[in-house]
Amino acid sequence: MLREFLVSFGLAIAIFSFVLLMGNIFKITDLIINKNVEIGLVAKFLANTFSYLLSYIIPMSMLTASLMLFGRLSSDHEVVAMKASGMSFGEILRPFIVLGCFVCLGLFLLNHTVIPHASYRNLLFKKEITMKKPQALLEERVFNESFDKYTVYVNKIKGSKIEGVRIWELRPQGTPRVITAREGEFMTSEDKKTLILRLGRGSIQEVYEKDTVKYHKMDFTNHFIQLSCSDLSEGGAEKRAKDMTFMELKKKMDKLKEKGVDISPLLTEYYERQALSFASLPFILVGISLVIKTKRGARSFGFGISLVVFIIYYLLLMLGETLGRKGFNPGLSVWAPNIILCAVGLFLIVREDRR
């Protein structure tokens, strides 16, 4: 049974990995072919992305493997045969509960060490791409909001040069300043730390903040804009919460707590990693309870139900994350989906076992 479970588990990991990574395949193809980004950098990005996705893929695969194995056993009446021979349902489940505990331990270590490092490396990768190939952040004929204070629209991209540029510079008060140019080119400062956009043959148009009746327009031959990206502002200095390991997150919370700062967002991240790490056990219980009750064993049924259950779980997790970040008992909020799934799974298993 364990051997068949592991085969189904491996198959589910392969399929879910392929499906989730396919969501990035068009972006990756665009980076390599159209944006001329080095294949080595893209491969690193893909590897780090896969590491991050494992925290979701593994619990989904545990659920699917449980559905597939016990669905077949139930449809072939092998569970009935084992119970008739004197085995209790608890004895049948015991090896899979033990396996689930080992998987949870592995995921706990993964979520607190490997995945934060992968997330941080992807942040640095994005920063490196921005400095080397800043046009990779832009798409033709699309309103791009990757840069702080600026919304950029580009008609055509040719290497590091762009054509038909329209930029809206957002201001705290009043209407945005509009900058148009026939052409532009990305450059970096001498220290390679600042991104600069040189615009050619254009104009700057704005309405005065204090007197909206007055309108000002200035034509230019060359105009330079220093750009920054909010996603990259922490890249080389301070890590985001999801980029921190267990110990780094703990130290950060202790430091902020001493200053009297509300640490609900960090606590939510802390408990959410733990909840995701131990999601495999409730998924095993729910998967087994569903197929024992329905007597279904088809693989398509297993994958379909897995997606439905995981979507419900993830929606509950997002709700809990939102409540936790707002200060409503972060631990209980993000652990609630696990508790609910465990309760439902145990209830259905016990009821079916008594029949």
C-alpha positions as CSV (number, residue, x, y, z in Angstrom):
1,M,0.0,0.0,0.0
2,L,2.8,2.4,0.9
3,R,4.6,1.6,-2.4
4,E,1.4,2.3,-4.4
5,F,0.8,5.5,-2.4
6,L,4.4,6.7,-3.1
7,V,4.0,6.0,-6.9
8,S,0.7,8.1,-6.9
9,F,2.4,10.7,-4.8
10,G,5.3,11.0,-7.3
11,L,2.9,11.1,-10.3
12,A,0.9,13.9,-8.6
13,I,4.0,16.0,-7.9
14,A,5.0,15.7,-11.5
15,I,1.6,16.7,-12.9
16,F,1.0,19.6,-10.4
17,S,4.6,20.9,-11.0
18,F,4.1,20.9,-14.7
19,V,0.7,22.6,-14.5
20,L,1.9,25.3,-12.0
21,L,5.2,26.0,-13.9
22,M,3.3,26.3,-17.2
23,G,1.8,29.5,-15.8
24,N,5.3,31.0,-16.1
25,I,6.3,29.4,-19.4
26,F,5.1,32.2,-21.6
27,K,6.8,34.8,-19.4
28,I,10.0,32.8,-19.5
29,T,9.8,32.4,-23.3
30,D,9.3,36.1,-23.6
31,L,12.3,36.9,-21.4
32,I,14.6,34.6,-23.5
33,I,13.4,35.4,-27.0
34,N,12.1,38.9,-26.9
35,K,13.9,40.5,-24.0
36,N,17.3,38.7,-24.6
37,V,17.7,37.7,-21.0
38,E,20.4,35.1,-20.4
39,I,19.2,31.5,-20.2
40,G,21.2,30.9,-17.0
41,L,19.4,33.7,-15.1
42,V,16.1,32.4,-16.3
43,A,17.0,28.9,-15.2
44,K,17.8,30.2,-11.7
45,F,14.5,32.0,-11.6
46,L,12.6,28.9,-12.6
47,A,14.5,26.8,-9.9
48,N,13.7,29.3,-7.2
49,T,10.1,29.5,-8.3
50,F,9.8,25.7,-8.2
51,S,11.2,25.7,-4.6
52,Y,8.6,28.1,-3.6
53,L,5.8,26.1,-5.2
54,L,6.8,23.0,-3.4
55,S,5.0,24.2,-0.2
56,Y,1.7,24.0,-2.2
57,I,2.5,21.1,-4.5
58,I,3.5,18.6,-1.8
59,P,0.2,18.9,0.3
60,M,-1.9,18.8,-2.9
61,S,0.0,15.6,-4.0
62,M,-0.5,14.0,-0.6
63,L,-4.2,14.6,-0.9
64,T,-4.3,13.3,-4.5
65,A,-2.3,10.1,-3.6
66,S,-4.7,9.4,-0.7
67,L,-7.7,9.8,-3.0
68,M,-6.2,7.5,-5.7
69,L,-5.0,4.8,-3.3
70,F,-8.0,4.5,-1.0
71,G,-10.4,5.1,-3.8
72,R,-9.1,2.0,-5.6
73,L,-9.0,0.0,-2.3
74,S,-12.5,1.0,-1.6
75,S,-13.9,0.4,-5.1
76,D,-12.3,-3.1,-5.1
77,H,-13.7,-3.8,-1.6
78,E,-10.2,-4.4,-0.2
79,V,-10.9,-2.2,2.8
80,V,-13.9,-4.4,3.6
81,A,-11.7,-7.5,3.3
82,M,-9.0,-6.0,5.6
83,K,-11.7,-5.1,8.2
84,A,-13.3,-8.5,7.9
85,S,-9.9,-10.1,8.7
86,G,-9.7,-8.3,12.0
87,M,-7.8,-5.1,11.1
88,S,-9.3,-1.9,12.5
89,F,-9.5,1.2,10.4
90,G,-6.9,2.8,12.7
91,E,-4.4,0.1,11.9
92,I,-5.0,0.6,8.1
93,L,-4.4,4.3,8.4
94,R,-1.4,4.2,10.8
95,P,1.4,3.9,8.1
96,F,0.0,6.8,6.2
97,I,-0.3,9.0,9.3
98,V,3.3,8.3,10.1
99,L,4.3,9.0,6.6
100,G,2.3,12.3,6.7
101,C,4.2,13.3,9.9
102,F,7.5,12.8,8.2
103,V,6.3,14.9,5.2
104,C,5.1,17.6,7.5
105,L,8.5,17.7,9.3
106,G,10.2,18.0,5.9
107,L,7.9,20.7,4.8
108,F,8.5,22.6,8.1
109,L,12.2,22.6,7.4
110,L,11.6,23.6,3.8
111,N,9.3,26.5,4.6
112,H,11.6,27.9,7.2
113,T,15.0,27.6,5.4
114,V,15.0,26.7,1.7
115,I,11.9,28.6,0.5
116,P,12.8,31.9,2.2
117,H,16.2,31.8,0.6
118,A,14.7,30.9,-2.8
119,S,12.2,33.9,-2.5
120,Y,15.1,36.2,-1.6
121,R,17.2,35.0,-4.5
122,N,14.3,35.6,-6.9
123,L,14.1,39.2,-5.6
124,L,17.8,39.7,-6.3
125,F,17.3,38.0,-9.6
126,K,14.6,40.5,-10.5
127,K,16.9,43.4,-9.4
128,E,19.7,42.0,-11.5
129,I,17.4,41.7,-14.6
130,T,16.1,45.2,-14.0
131,M,19.7,46.6,-14.0
132,K,20.9,44.5,-17.0
133,K,17.7,44.3,-19.1
134,P,15.2,46.9,-17.7
135,Q,13.0,46.6,-20.8
136,A,12.2,43.1,-19.4
137,L,9.8,44.8,-17.0
138,L,7.9,46.5,-19.8
139,E,5.4,45.1,-22.4
140,E,4.4,46.7,-25.6
141,R,1.1,48.6,-25.6
142,V,0.4,47.8,-22.0
143,F,0.2,50.2,-19.0
144,N,3.2,49.2,-16.9
145,E,3.2,50.0,-13.1
146,S,6.5,48.4,-12.2
147,F,8.2,51.7,-11.3
148,D,7.4,53.9,-8.3
149,K,5.4,57.1,-9.0
150,Y,5.3,56.3,-12.7
151,T,2.9,54.5,-15.1
152,V,4.6,53.8,-18.3
153,Y,3.1,53.0,-21.7
154,V,5.4,52.0,-24.6
155,N,4.3,51.4,-28.2
156,K,7.4,49.5,-29.3
157,I,10.4,47.9,-27.7
158,K,13.7,47.4,-29.6
159,G,16.4,46.0,-27.4
160,S,17.2,48.6,-24.8
161,K,15.4,51.3,-26.8
162,I,11.7,52.1,-26.7
163,E,9.5,54.1,-29.0
164,G,6.2,55.9,-28.6
165,V,6.6,56.6,-24.8
166,R,3.9,58.0,-22.6
167,I,4.6,58.4,-18.9
168,W,2.2,59.5,-16.1
169,E,4.1,60.8,-13.1
170,L,1.9,60.4,-10.1
171,R,1.8,63.2,-7.5
172,P,0.4,63.3,-4.0
173,Q,-2.0,66.1,-4.9
174,G,-3.4,67.3,-8.2
175,T,-3.4,65.7,-11.6
176,P,-0.4,63.6,-12.8
177,R,2.4,65.1,-14.8
178,V,2.3,63.6,-18.4
179,I,5.6,63.0,-20.2
180,T,5.5,62.0,-23.9
181,A,8.5,61.2,-26.1
182,R,9.1,59.7,-29.5
183,E,12.0,57.6,-28.3
184,G,13.7,56.5,-25.1
185,E,16.6,54.4,-23.9
186,F,17.5,52.7,-20.6
187,M,20.8,53.4,-19.0
188,T,22.5,52.7,-15.7
189,S,24.6,55.1,-13.5
190,E,28.3,54.8,-13.3
191,D,28.1,52.8,-10.0
192,K,25.6,50.4,-11.7
193,K,23.1,51.0,-8.8
194,T,20.6,53.5,-10.4
195,L,18.4,53.0,-13.4
196,I,18.0,56.0,-15.7
197,L,15.6,56.4,-18.6
198,R,16.7,58.9,-21.3
199,L,13.8,60.3,-23.3
200,G,14.2,62.0,-26.6
201,R,12.1,64.5,-28.6
202,G,9.1,64.9,-26.3
203,S,7.3,67.2,-24.0
204,I,6.2,67.6,-20.3
205,Q,2.6,68.6,-19.7
206,E,1.1,69.4,-16.3
207,V,-1.7,71.3,-14.6
208,Y,-0.7,73.5,-11.7
209,E,-1.6,72.0,-8.4
210,K,-2.8,75.2,-6.7
211,D,-4.5,76.6,-9.8
212,T,-6.0,73.9,-12.0
213,V,-7.0,76.5,-14.6
214,K,-3.3,77.1,-15.5
215,Y,-1.6,74.6,-17.9
216,H,2.1,74.3,-18.6
217,K,3.9,72.5,-21.4
218,M,7.6,72.2,-22.0
219,D,9.3,70.6,-25.0
220,F,12.6,68.9,-24.7
221,T,15.3,67.3,-26.9
222,N,16.6,65.1,-24.1
223,H,15.1,64.4,-20.7
224,F,16.4,62.0,-18.0
225,I,14.3,60.2,-15.3
226,Q,15.7,58.3,-12.4
227,L,13.6,55.2,-11.8
228,S,13.1,53.0,-8.8
229,C,11.0,49.9,-8.4
230,S,9.0,49.2,-5.2
231,D,9.5,45.5,-5.5
232,L,13.2,45.9,-5.5
233,S,13.7,48.6,-2.8
234,E,14.4,46.0,-0.2
235,G,16.4,43.7,-2.5
236,G,19.9,44.5,-1.3
237,A,19.2,45.9,2.1
238,E,16.4,44.5,4.2
239,K,14.5,41.3,3.5
240,R,10.8,41.0,3.3
241,A,8.9,38.8,5.8
242,K,8.6,36.0,3.2
243,D,12.4,36.2,2.6
244,M,13.3,35.6,6.2
245,T,14.2,32.2,7.7
246,F,12.6,31.1,11.0
247,M,15.3,32.6,13.2
248,E,15.4,35.9,11.2
249,L,11.7,36.2,11.5
250,K,11.8,35.5,15.2
251,K,14.5,38.1,15.8
252,K,12.6,40.7,13.7
253,M,9.4,40.1,15.7
254,D,11.3,40.4,19.0
255,K,13.0,43.6,17.9
256,L,9.7,45.3,16.8
257,K,7.8,44.1,19.8
258,E,10.4,45.9,22.1
259,K,9.6,49.1,20.2
260,G,5.9,48.6,20.7
261,V,5.2,48.0,17.0
262,D,2.2,45.9,15.9
263,I,3.7,42.6,14.7
264,S,0.5,41.0,13.5
265,P,1.7,40.8,9.8
266,L,4.9,39.0,10.8
267,L,3.0,36.7,13.2
268,T,0.6,35.9,10.4
269,E,3.5,35.0,8.1
270,Y,5.1,32.9,10.9
271,Y,1.9,30.9,11.6
272,E,1.0,30.6,8.0
273,R,4.3,28.8,7.2
274,Q,3.5,26.3,10.0
275,A,0.0,25.8,8.9
276,L,1.1,25.1,5.3
277,S,3.8,22.7,6.7
278,F,1.3,20.6,8.5
279,A,-1.5,20.8,5.9
280,S,-0.6,17.3,4.6
281,L,-2.1,15.5,7.6
282,P,-5.6,17.1,7.3
283,F,-5.4,16.5,3.5
284,I,-4.7,12.8,4.1
285,L,-7.7,12.5,6.4
286,V,-10.0,14.4,4.1
287,G,-8.9,12.4,1.1
288,I,-9.4,9.1,2.7
289,S,-12.8,10.0,4.2
290,L,-14.1,11.3,0.8
291,V,-13.2,8.1,-1.2
292,I,-14.3,5.7,1.6
293,K,-17.7,7.4,1.6
294,T,-18.1,7.8,-2.2
295,K,-16.5,4.4,-3.2
296,R,-14.8,6.1,-6.2
297,G,-11.3,5.0,-7.4
298,A,-10.7,6.7,-10.8
299,R,-7.6,8.8,-11.2
300,S,-9.5,11.6,-12.8
301,F,-11.8,11.7,-9.8
302,G,-8.7,11.9,-7.5
303,F,-7.2,14.9,-9.3
304,G,-10.5,16.7,-9.7
305,I,-11.5,16.4,-6.0
306,S,-7.9,17.4,-5.0
307,L,-8.2,20.7,-6.9
308,V,-11.7,21.4,-5.4
309,V,-10.5,20.7,-1.8
310,F,-7.3,22.6,-2.2
311,I,-9.1,25.7,-3.7
312,I,-11.5,25.6,-0.7
313,Y,-8.6,25.3,1.7
314,Y,-6.6,28.1,0.0
315,L,-9.6,30.5,0.0
316,L,-10.0,29.8,3.8
317,L,-6.3,30.3,4.2
318,M,-6.4,33.7,2.4
319,L,-9.3,34.7,4.6
320,G,-7.4,33.8,7.7
321,E,-4.3,35.6,6.4
322,T,-6.4,38.8,5.9
323,L,-7.9,38.6,9.4
324,G,-4.5,37.8,10.9
325,R,-2.8,40.8,9.3
326,K,-5.6,43.0,10.7
327,G,-4.8,41.8,14.2
328,F,-7.5,39.1,14.8
329,N,-5.6,36.3,16.5
330,P,-3.1,35.5,13.7
331,G,-2.4,31.9,15.0
332,L,-6.1,30.9,15.1
333,S,-6.9,32.6,11.8
334,V,-4.4,30.8,9.6
335,W,-4.7,27.5,11.5
336,A,-8.5,27.4,11.1
337,P,-8.4,25.7,7.7
338,N,-6.3,22.9,9.0
339,I,-8.5,22.5,12.1
340,I,-11.7,22.5,9.9
341,L,-10.3,19.9,7.5
342,C,-9.1,17.6,10.3
343,A,-12.5,17.8,12.0
344,V,-14.4,17.0,8.8
345,G,-12.0,14.2,7.9
346,L,-12.1,12.5,11.3
347,F,-15.9,12.9,11.6
348,L,-16.4,11.1,8.2
349,I,-13.8,8.4,8.9
350,V,-15.2,7.6,12.4
351,R,-18.8,7.6,11.1
352,E,-17.9,5.3,8.2
353,D,-15.9,3.0,10.4
354,R,-18.9,2.5,12.7
355,R,-21.2,1.4,9.9
